[in-house]
Amino acid sequence: MYFGPPPSIIETEVYAAVPEKFRAGAAQGKQRSSFLEGPSFDRAGNLYCVDIALGRVYRISPRGGWDVVVEYDGEPNGLKIHRDGRIFIADHRNGILLLDPDRGAVTPFLEGPSKQRFKGVNDLIFAKNGDLYFTDQGRTGLHDPTGCVYRYTTAGRLECLINTVPGPNGLVFNVRETELFVAVTRANAVWRVPLDGSGLATRAGLYVQLFSAGPDGLALDENGSVAVAHPGLGTVWVFSKRGEPLHQVKSCAGEMTTNLAYGGENRKTLFITE
């Protein structure tokens, strides 16, 4: 329970909306409307995001123009761009994929541990040394708290850091990369997972407890504050590194605030998928 001052309210505006011509997938026999996730900026300032429902990756130019980079048979849930420019996708159905934006094609990168399939990967992030961390949520929850957080090292080792998470989702490091914050959707919480000197998990604990629907994507600013997408409420919460609620960012467009990324000049603007 928190007895401090209430968070300040921050209003939003629409940066770009999916063009009408991309909203329905009837031509491919897909009747579901778009479900955006995984925002990530490349070095040219283009904003990439995925469309889970239609199996697409979009690219939004700095001027707001949209194009479909790829459409394939999958469920892309998260996207991150490596410092070397490679684009990685966390696909719920197919594991970790590599995207070639020039060819408009995806190829398998990691399909599962020890000749098994992942439960259903969700989101991903890179450490400064290039190690890939990602969540494997599947259909886990309080009834089955077996969701995992993995690390895939630059040496090619796949390591399970924690395997007792009821619905792991978004994840982000603290500034010094000594802790990993993990959105735990089915527990309506964000966990703080300290990392030892070798990058392995120790003494996981609670960072913040939410309510209603569980958290989704996470992002970190230069002050170490954690932004938490809270779908179902149309809100992004910003918490201090100590877990104090600082701001409530309210969506002007809808309730399904799924994920977020800092971008723009000096990374001072928060971009939210809804």
C-alpha positions as CSV (number, residue, x, y, z in Angstrom):
1,M,0.0,0.0,0.0
2,Y,1.3,3.5,-0.9
3,F,0.4,6.6,1.1
4,G,2.5,9.2,-0.8
5,P,1.3,11.9,-3.3
6,P,-0.8,10.7,-6.2
7,P,1.0,10.4,-9.6
8,S,0.7,13.3,-12.0
9,I,-1.5,12.9,-15.0
10,I,0.2,13.0,-18.5
11,E,-2.1,13.2,-21.5
12,T,-1.2,11.7,-24.9
13,E,-1.8,12.4,-28.5
14,V,-2.0,10.1,-31.6
15,Y,1.4,9.9,-33.4
16,A,0.3,7.5,-36.2
17,A,-2.6,5.1,-36.8
18,V,-2.7,1.9,-38.8
19,P,-3.8,2.9,-42.3
20,E,-7.2,1.7,-43.2
21,K,-5.8,-0.4,-46.1
22,F,-3.8,-2.4,-43.5
23,R,-6.5,-2.9,-40.9
24,A,-8.2,-6.0,-42.3
25,G,-6.5,-9.1,-43.5
26,A,-9.5,-10.4,-45.5
27,A,-7.3,-11.0,-48.6
28,Q,-5.3,-13.6,-46.7
29,G,-8.4,-15.0,-45.0
30,K,-7.7,-13.3,-41.7
31,Q,-10.7,-11.6,-40.2
32,R,-9.1,-10.3,-37.0
33,S,-8.3,-6.6,-36.6
34,S,-4.8,-5.4,-35.8
35,F,-3.2,-6.0,-32.4
36,L,0.0,-3.9,-32.1
37,E,3.0,-4.7,-29.9
38,G,6.7,-4.5,-29.7
39,P,7.7,-0.9,-30.6
40,S,11.4,-0.4,-31.3
41,F,13.4,2.3,-33.1
42,D,16.2,1.8,-35.7
43,R,19.1,4.1,-36.1
44,A,17.4,6.0,-38.9
45,G,14.5,6.9,-36.6
46,N,12.0,4.4,-38.1
47,L,9.6,2.9,-35.6
48,Y,9.0,-0.8,-36.0
49,C,6.1,-2.6,-34.4
50,V,4.5,-6.0,-34.8
51,D,0.9,-7.0,-35.4
52,I,0.1,-10.2,-33.5
53,A,-3.3,-10.8,-35.1
54,L,-2.2,-10.4,-38.7
55,G,1.4,-11.8,-38.5
56,R,2.9,-8.6,-39.7
57,V,5.8,-6.2,-38.9
58,Y,5.2,-2.6,-39.7
59,R,7.7,0.2,-40.2
60,I,6.6,3.8,-39.5
61,S,8.9,6.5,-40.9
62,P,9.8,9.7,-39.0
63,R,7.2,11.4,-41.1
64,G,4.5,9.0,-40.1
65,G,4.3,6.8,-43.3
66,W,3.5,3.1,-42.8
67,D,4.7,0.1,-44.8
68,V,4.5,-3.7,-44.2
69,V,8.0,-5.1,-43.9
70,V,6.8,-8.7,-43.8
71,E,3.6,-10.7,-43.4
72,Y,4.1,-14.4,-42.5
73,D,2.4,-17.3,-40.8
74,G,3.1,-16.5,-37.2
75,E,2.2,-14.5,-34.0
76,P,4.9,-11.9,-33.6
77,N,4.6,-10.5,-30.1
78,G,7.8,-8.6,-29.4
79,L,10.6,-6.9,-31.5
80,K,14.0,-5.5,-30.6
81,I,16.8,-4.2,-32.7
82,H,20.4,-5.3,-31.8
83,R,23.1,-2.7,-31.7
84,D,24.6,-4.3,-34.9
85,G,21.3,-3.6,-36.7
86,R,19.8,-7.1,-36.7
87,I,16.1,-7.2,-36.0
88,F,14.8,-10.0,-33.7
89,I,11.2,-11.0,-33.2
90,A,9.7,-12.9,-30.3
91,D,7.0,-15.0,-32.0
92,H,4.5,-16.8,-29.7
93,R,4.2,-19.7,-32.2
94,N,7.7,-19.9,-33.7
95,G,10.2,-18.9,-31.1
96,I,12.8,-16.2,-31.7
97,L,13.1,-15.2,-35.3
98,L,15.4,-12.9,-37.3
99,L,13.9,-10.4,-39.7
100,D,15.6,-9.3,-42.9
101,P,13.8,-6.0,-43.7
102,D,15.5,-5.8,-47.1
103,R,14.1,-9.1,-48.3
104,G,10.9,-9.0,-46.3
105,A,11.6,-12.4,-44.8
106,V,11.9,-14.1,-41.4
107,T,14.2,-17.0,-40.5
108,P,14.3,-19.1,-37.3
109,F,16.9,-18.2,-34.7
110,L,15.9,-20.1,-31.5
111,E,13.0,-22.6,-31.5
112,G,13.4,-24.1,-28.0
113,P,15.6,-25.5,-25.3
114,S,17.2,-29.0,-25.7
115,K,15.3,-30.0,-28.8
116,Q,12.0,-28.9,-27.3
117,R,9.6,-26.1,-28.2
118,F,9.2,-22.9,-26.2
119,K,5.9,-22.5,-24.4
120,G,5.3,-19.3,-26.3
121,V,7.8,-16.5,-26.2
122,N,6.5,-13.0,-25.5
123,D,9.1,-10.2,-25.3
124,L,12.8,-9.7,-25.5
125,I,15.7,-7.3,-24.7
126,F,19.4,-7.1,-25.2
127,A,22.1,-6.4,-22.6
128,K,24.9,-4.0,-23.3
129,N,27.2,-7.0,-23.9
130,G,24.9,-8.4,-26.6
131,D,23.3,-11.1,-24.6
132,L,19.6,-11.7,-25.4
133,Y,17.1,-12.0,-22.6
134,F,13.5,-13.0,-23.3
135,T,10.3,-14.2,-21.7
136,D,8.5,-17.5,-22.4
137,Q,4.9,-17.1,-21.3
138,G,2.8,-19.6,-23.2
139,R,-0.4,-20.1,-21.3
140,T,1.1,-20.0,-17.8
141,G,-0.6,-18.3,-14.9
142,L,-1.4,-18.7,-11.2
143,H,-2.7,-22.1,-12.0
144,D,0.6,-23.0,-13.7
145,P,3.5,-20.8,-12.6
146,T,6.0,-22.2,-14.9
147,G,6.8,-19.3,-17.2
148,C,10.4,-18.7,-17.9
149,V,13.0,-16.0,-18.4
150,Y,15.9,-17.0,-20.7
151,R,19.2,-15.7,-21.6
152,Y,20.9,-16.5,-24.9
153,T,24.6,-15.5,-24.6
154,T,26.8,-14.1,-27.3
155,A,28.7,-17.4,-27.0
156,G,25.6,-19.3,-28.0
157,R,24.5,-20.7,-24.7
158,L,20.7,-20.8,-23.8
159,E,20.2,-20.5,-20.1
160,C,16.9,-20.5,-18.1
161,L,17.3,-17.8,-15.4
162,I,13.9,-18.4,-13.7
163,N,11.1,-20.9,-14.4
164,T,8.5,-20.1,-11.7
165,V,6.8,-17.0,-13.3
166,P,2.9,-17.0,-13.7
167,G,2.8,-15.2,-17.0
168,P,6.1,-13.4,-17.8
169,N,5.7,-10.6,-20.3
170,G,7.7,-7.4,-20.9
171,L,11.2,-7.0,-19.4
172,V,13.8,-4.3,-19.0
173,F,17.1,-3.8,-17.1
174,N,17.8,-1.2,-14.6
175,V,20.5,1.4,-15.6
176,R,23.5,-0.6,-14.3
177,E,22.1,-3.9,-15.6
178,T,22.3,-5.4,-12.1
179,E,18.6,-6.1,-12.0
180,L,15.9,-7.2,-14.4
181,F,12.4,-6.0,-14.2
182,V,9.8,-8.5,-15.4
183,A,6.1,-7.9,-16.0
184,V,4.2,-10.8,-14.5
185,T,0.8,-10.5,-16.2
186,R,-1.2,-13.2,-14.4
187,A,0.0,-12.0,-11.0
188,N,-0.8,-8.3,-11.8
189,A,2.7,-7.4,-10.7
190,V,6.2,-6.4,-11.8
191,W,9.0,-8.5,-10.3
192,R,12.6,-7.3,-9.6
193,V,15.1,-10.0,-10.4
194,P,18.7,-9.2,-9.1
195,L,21.5,-10.5,-11.4
196,D,24.8,-11.8,-10.1
197,G,28.2,-11.0,-11.6
198,S,27.7,-13.6,-14.3
199,G,24.2,-12.3,-15.2
200,L,22.2,-15.1,-13.6
201,A,19.1,-14.5,-11.5
202,T,19.1,-14.4,-7.7
203,R,16.5,-13.6,-5.0
204,A,13.6,-12.5,-7.2
205,G,11.1,-10.2,-5.4
206,L,8.1,-7.9,-5.9
207,Y,8.8,-4.4,-7.4
208,V,5.2,-3.1,-7.7
209,Q,1.8,-4.7,-7.3
210,L,-0.9,-3.6,-9.8
211,F,-4.7,-4.2,-10.0
212,S,-7.3,-5.3,-12.5
213,A,-5.5,-6.5,-15.7
214,G,-1.9,-7.4,-15.5
215,P,1.1,-5.4,-16.9
216,D,2.5,-5.9,-20.4
217,G,5.5,-4.0,-21.8
218,L,8.1,-2.2,-19.9
219,A,10.6,0.6,-20.7
220,L,13.3,2.5,-18.7
221,D,14.3,6.2,-18.8
222,E,17.7,7.7,-18.1
223,N,16.7,8.3,-14.5
224,G,16.0,4.7,-13.9
225,S,12.2,5.1,-13.7
226,V,10.2,2.2,-15.1
227,A,7.3,2.8,-17.4
228,V,4.7,0.0,-17.3
229,A,2.0,-0.5,-19.9
230,H,-1.3,-1.5,-18.2
231,P,-3.7,-2.9,-20.8
232,G,-7.4,-2.7,-20.1
233,L,-7.0,0.6,-18.4
234,G,-5.6,2.7,-21.2
235,T,-2.7,3.7,-18.9
236,V,1.0,3.6,-18.6
237,W,2.4,4.0,-15.1
238,V,5.8,5.5,-14.5
239,F,7.4,4.3,-11.2
240,S,10.6,5.5,-9.6
241,K,13.5,3.0,-9.3
242,R,12.2,2.5,-5.7
243,G,8.7,1.7,-6.9
244,E,7.0,5.0,-6.1
245,P,4.2,6.0,-8.6
246,L,5.3,9.2,-10.4
247,H,3.1,9.6,-13.4
248,Q,-0.1,8.2,-15.0
249,V,0.1,8.4,-18.8
250,K,-3.5,8.2,-20.1
251,S,-4.2,7.0,-23.6
252,C,-6.4,9.2,-25.8
253,A,-7.2,6.5,-28.2
254,G,-8.2,3.3,-26.4
255,E,-7.7,1.0,-23.4
256,M,-5.3,-1.6,-24.8
257,T,-2.0,0.0,-24.0
258,T,0.2,-3.0,-24.8
259,N,3.8,-1.8,-25.0
260,L,6.1,1.2,-25.2
261,A,9.5,2.6,-26.2
262,Y,11.3,5.8,-25.7
263,G,12.4,7.6,-28.9
264,G,12.6,10.9,-30.6
265,E,15.2,13.6,-29.8
266,N,17.3,12.5,-26.9
267,R,14.8,9.7,-26.2
268,K,12.5,12.2,-24.4
269,T,9.3,11.0,-26.0
270,L,7.3,7.9,-25.0
271,F,5.7,6.0,-27.8
272,I,2.9,3.6,-26.8
273,T,1.2,0.9,-28.9
274,E,-2.5,0.6,-28.4
